[in-house]
Amino acid sequence: MDTFIRFSNQTQGRDRVFRATQYACMLLRYLLEHKADKDVLMKLKKLESSVSTGRKWFRLGNVVHAVQATEQSTHATDLVPRLCLTLANLNRVVYFICDTVLWVKNVGLASGINKEKWQMWAARHYYYFLLLSLLRDLYEISLQMVRVTQERAKGAKSTSEDPLGHSVLDEETEWLQSFLLLLFRSLKRHPPLFLDTVKNFCDILIPLDQLGIYKSNAGIIGLGGLVSSVAGIITVAYPHMKLKIH
């Protein structure tokens, strides 16, 4: 109960719930497109639109948080995460600025704003933010894989067993199985890294579609957004599951 209260009191927590609802509606509309009545589909579309509009209020102050995150990322001890996170958060700052301009346009506070142009700028910088975040995740995964390999190699010296406990390392035809096994073990021991990777991978489908780099249907976008939102909810409700900056 304490976790739920703490979660619901956070703006980020409420935004994640709204986001999950938004993409759940998108996914349901796709799945029920040829099965449900038009009234049901229209209600889902209206709910999706209303939730999306409500989320913009939660994001108004995110520029400040993004600036703080940029400053914090400059203190990372490792060069690769420091570069990736600093550049990623700078793009996130620009994305939130574009998002705020679009909000100003939508509420009618300004009329001379080219909505399509600002939407493309927002999508582009959101894409750069996610791409750089994924590069950081891949780097962290590679470090974890090296650690797992070294630890199992040390154990193998005392037990005279294969480092992965399997003969696949000596069989070129099974290199992929060996790699996937190592990847699984590396992510299993580091749940925050797994959640962050899944979240960023699912999120990047959205700007890829908006920019026309890789087109996806509403079902894929809705599923990816829902999975990403659930991962975000977990990291907000349980802060120890959020990937830390070292």
N, C-alpha and C positions, 0 to 999 in steps of 0.2 A: 504494500500500500504506500509506504514511504517513497519507494522508487517511482510509482505512478504519479504521486503528488508532485515530486521534484521534477519529473518529466513534463507534466502538463503545465507547470508554472514557467517553463522555458519557452521563449519565442521559437527557438530552433525546433523544439519538440512539437509544438503546434504546427509549424510549417511542414515538418515531416509527415504528420498525420494527414494534413490537407493534401500534400503531394501524393501520398499513397492512395488517397481517395480519388484524386484527379486521374491518375493513371489506371486505377482499377476500373473507373467508369469507361475510359478509353478502351481497355481490354474487353470489358463486357459488351460494349457497343460493337466491337469487331466480331466477337464470338456469336452474338445474337442478331447480327445484321440480317440474316436470311431466315431467322426462326421466330423472332419476336415481333409484336405489333409496332407500328410506326410511333404510336404514343409512348411506348416504353423507351424506344430508342431516343425519342425527342427529350424525354425526361432525363435520361442519362447524359445526353449532350448538354442540357441546361445545367445540370448539377456539376458536370465537368467544367463548364465555363464559369460558373459561380465560384467554385472552389479555386480555380486558377486566378480569378480576380482577387479573391480574398488573400491568396498567398502573396500577392504583390505588396500588401500592407505590411506583412511580416518581414519582407525583404528590404524595406526602405532604409533601415539602418545598417544593412550589411556591408555598405562601402567602408564604414569605420572598422568593422570586424575584419574585413579583408586587408585593410591597411595595417592593422595590428598583426595579422597573420604574416604579412610580408616582412614586417620588422622582426618578428620572432624567427622566421625561417633563415634570416641572415646570420643567426647565431648557431646554426647547425654545425657540428664539428667536422662532419664528412663533407668533402667538396661537392660530390655529385648530388646528394640530396639538397645541399644548400643552393646550388645553382638551379636545380629543377623546381624546388619549392618556391624560391624567390621569384623566378620568372613566371611560374604558374600563378602565384598569388597576385602578381602585377597584372596579369591578364584577367584575373578574377575581379580586381578592382575596376578595370575598364568595363568588364561585363556588367557589373552592378550599376555603373554610371549609365551605361546604355539602357539598362533595365529601368532605371529611375526616369530617364528621358521618355521612354515609351509609356511609363505610368502617367507622366505629366500629360502626354498626348491623349491617352485613353480617357482621362478624367476631364478633359476639355480645358485644362489650364493654359494650353498653348496650341495654336492652330497651324503654325508654319513649320511643323516638324515632318520630315519625310519618314513615315513609319517603316516602309519597306527597307530603306537604307539603314536605319538604326537597328532593325531586326537582324539584318545580315551582319552588321558589326557585332551585335551581341552574340549571335551564333558563332561567329568566327573566333572571338576571344574566349567564349566558353569552350570551344573545341581545343584551342591552344592550352587552356588551363587543364582540361582533362587529359590531353595528350602528354603534357609534361608531368602530370601527377602519375600517369601510368608508367612513364619512364622511370620515375622514382620507385614505384612499386616493383618493377622488373629488376631494378638494381638491388633493392632490398631482398627480393626473392633469390637472386643469384648469390648474395652473401649468405643467406640461410642454407642454400644448397651446398655451398662450399663447407660450411660448418658441419652440416649433417654428414657429408662425405668424410671429412677429417675425423669426426668422432667415431664413425662406424669403422673407419680404417684402423684407428687405434684399438678399438675393441676386437677387430679381426686379427690383429697381431698376437693377442693373448689367447684367442680361441681357435686360431688358424682357420677362420671362416672367411668367406667372401665378404667385402665391405658392405654390400647391400643384402647379404644373406641370400643371394640368388646368383646363379651362374650366368645371368644375362650379360654381365660385363665382358665375358669372354666370347660372346656370340654376337657377331656383327649384325645378324638378322634381327636381333631382339633389342637393339639399342633404344628404340622408342619406348619399349616397355620399361627398360631400366630408367630412362629419363623421367617418365611419368610417375614411376614409383618414388624416385627421389624428390620430385616436385610435390607429390602428395605428402610425403613425410615432412618436408620443409614447411609447407603451409599448415599442416596439422599441429605443429609445435608453436605456431605463431598466428593465432586466430585474428588479431587486429589487422595483420597484413593481408590475410585472406579476405576479410570483410572489405577493406579499403580497395583491394584489387577488383573484387566483384562489383562494388559500387561504381568505381570509375569506368570499368568496362561496359557496364549496362548503361551508364549515363552518356557515354560517348556516342552511342547509337543515335541519340537525339540530334546533336549538331551535324553529324555525318549525313543524316537525312535532310536536315534543313539547308545545308550547303550544297546538296546534290552530289556529294562525294560517294556515298553509298546509300541508295534509296531502300527504305524498309516500309512495310505496311503498318497500319495502326495497331495490329495485334502484337508485332514485335516491339514496337515503341512502347506500347502499354505495358507489356510484360517486363521489359527492361526497366522502365520507370518504376514499376511496382516493386520489383526485386531490389532495386537501388534504394528506394524509399524505406523498405523494411530494414535493409542494412544500416541506413542512416538512423532509423529509430533505435536500433540496438546500440549504436555508438553514443547516442544522446542519453538513453536510459541507463546505460552502463559505461561510464566514461573510461574505465580501464580497457574497454574493447576498441577504443580509438587509437589509431596508429600515432605513436609519439614521435616528436622530433628529437634526435639525439645529437 
